[in-house]
Amino acid sequence: MRAVMVRRYGPPEVFELQQLPDPQPKPGEVLIRVKAIGVNFADLLQRMGIYPETPKPPFIPGLEVAGVVDKAAEAGAEENSESLRPGDAVVAQTNFNAYAEWVAVPAASVSRLPAGMGFTDGAAIPVNYLTAYEAIVTMGNMQPGHRILIHGAAGGVGTAAVQIARAKGLFVFGTAGPAKQEYLRKIGVQHAIDYEKADFAEVIGKYAPGGVEMVMDPIGGKSWRKSYECLAPTGRLVTYGFSAVAGPDGKMSRIRAAKALMQTPKFNPLDLMKKGAAVIGVNLRQARLRGDRLRSAMNEIFRLYAAGKIKPIISKTFPLEQAAAAHQFVQERKNMGKVVLTVK
Ligand SMILES: NC(=O)c1ccc[n+]([C@@H]2O[C@H](COP(=O)([O-])OP(=O)(O)OC[C@H]3O[C@@H](n4cnc5c(N)ncnc54)[C@H](OP(=O)(O)O)[C@@H]3O)[C@@H](O)[C@H]2O)c1
């Protein structure tokens, strides 16, 4: 099969398209012929070697695919798995190894695509929508009428979070760069904030005096402190990314990472109690360890899709062999919505 490999940690040019042996599914695994691959910010961090548990190069990056089942696992071989047949259109979460024509994944990580959903939309769903759902619904317990501030609202997780928040009846504030303000309004952000023009904490102070019930903040560093200050009593700060460590050059900089770490607030349980607030760390890798939690979330996400309440917005597709260009595009912050790689 053809696969895109990281030959050494670094900028997008480190990708190399290679011919490799097809994967052989182990017991309990499903073999999938890949049609589309979701590109995540995490893939950029994998390429740079700063994503947790990134193997030493050479390795195949990526976390999610949509495709067709070639070989199904034995029925019931895996707990929390659907019974699948060859030819079924599916979406799957992978632990690396997604940028390839074939993947073998545990059956528990595979879901049949709902009727009417294409491979490109399918590949855009798992990481972004499960992260947003875990934050807003499962861990956040947000209720209709609550207010949420979503940072990076024009991105992959951001767009998914806006859609889920609106589907759940929340009022949405969203931040993004200046070129993305119109997009924010189009996807349903009720109060768009251009972080270059305005201080988001001041905007919240003015338009949600007393604070908001949730802030979703994947930026990290000093942003977490300011986001925490935007919380209303009983509010939740959701930390789920640390984009501040990645620079525009696509390289990891120790200086930038050290600065962001130094600016990271230390939350004291006594202060949290006094404020009546929660700091929630969302991590899909951990959520996956909790039985059928993500499968239930995925089923609910598919129900919202069928009801027309959510729909992935595809910013741009690139053929698999142009994975470097796809990374460059995300790195330059050009994506509004999701970037997907397609496989012929
Ligand atoms: N914990 C988890 O399980 C989990 C799961 C999925 C994603 N994440 C995290 O969530 C975040 C968003 O992921 P995504 O895949 O949806 O990416 P994305 O939002 O589609 O792309 C990144 C966007 O982040 C914004 N950004 C802000 N500061 C940045 C910086 N210093 N460097 C680069 N971009 C910056 C940019 O938007 P503007 O131009 O508007 O600033 C950029 O377009 C990432 O931090 C990712 O690691 C975590």
The ligand as an ORCA input file, in Angstrom:
! r2SCAN-3c Opt
* xyz 0 1
  N      -7.687     16.770     23.976
  C      -8.129     16.165     22.905
  O      -8.555     15.003     22.966
  C      -8.137     16.918     21.605
  C      -8.841     16.409     20.507
  C      -8.858     17.186     19.333
  C      -8.170     18.383     19.255
  N      -7.476     18.823     20.325
  C      -6.770     20.121     20.282
  O      -7.697     21.105     19.871
  C      -7.048     22.136     19.157
  C      -7.742     22.368     17.819
  O      -7.532     21.238     17.001
  P      -8.111     21.177     15.498
  O      -7.621     19.903     14.920
  O      -9.549     21.470     15.506
  O      -7.281     22.365     14.790
  P      -7.846     23.656     14.054
  O      -8.618     24.423     15.061
  O      -8.587     23.235     12.836
  O      -6.573     24.462     13.611
  C      -5.837     25.276     14.460
  C      -6.452     26.694     14.658
  O      -6.118     27.094     15.975
  C      -5.958     28.486     16.019
  N      -4.709     28.813     16.741
  C      -4.649     29.554     17.839
  N      -3.401     29.642     18.305
  C      -2.625     28.929     17.478
  C      -1.232     28.667     17.431
  N      -0.390     29.146     18.344
  N      -0.756     27.905     16.418
  C      -1.603     27.428     15.492
  N      -2.952     27.643     15.505
  C      -3.459     28.392     16.482
  C      -5.941     28.997     14.586
  O      -7.172     29.637     14.358
  P      -7.257     31.243     14.334
  O      -6.701     31.687     13.032
  O      -8.708     31.539     14.480
  O      -6.439     31.712     15.500
  C      -5.849     27.728     13.755
  O      -6.532     27.836     12.532
  C      -5.571     21.706     19.067
  O      -4.862     22.293     20.123
  C      -5.650     20.205     19.264
  O      -4.439     19.666     19.730
  C      -7.449     18.112     21.488
*
